[in-house]
Amino acid sequence: MLGRLNHVAIAVPDIEAARRHYREVLGAEVSAVEDQPEHGVRTVFVTLPNTKIELLGVLGETSPIAGFLARHPEGGIHHLCFEVADIRAARDALLARGMRILGDGEPRIGAHGRPVLFLHPKDHHGTLIELEQA
């Protein structure tokens, strides 16, 4: 079911400072900051030869990143994103195995303009997993 690792998401308390660090200190190729209002986050993508890192910042008072940062003020790994060929087929197979999908279970358009779903971390050894249709 799982395809390649699309990205590792890291919640950061200051997205501009994190963006500068990856670009200026680590010499990485980084995107501009983009607001994702439907998800309540600001994103920056760090492009690597074999995957990406997604830096996540707070967008609005109800941002899920605000809650994460309240528990982890210095930031940290937020989720892993894996590609799947057919997101609805992957969802249905996971539901049949008793796994929980966050939200209403319907794919939403993610930061790359493709359908995404999030899987409950309690079903995956404490790791929040995002599935993105390839």
Secondary structure by P-SEA (a helix, b strand, c coil): ccccccbbbbbbccaaaaaaaaccccccccccccccccccccbbbbbcccbbbbbbbbcccccaaaaaaaacccccccbbbbbbccaaaaaaaaaaaccccccccccccccccccccccccccccccccccccc
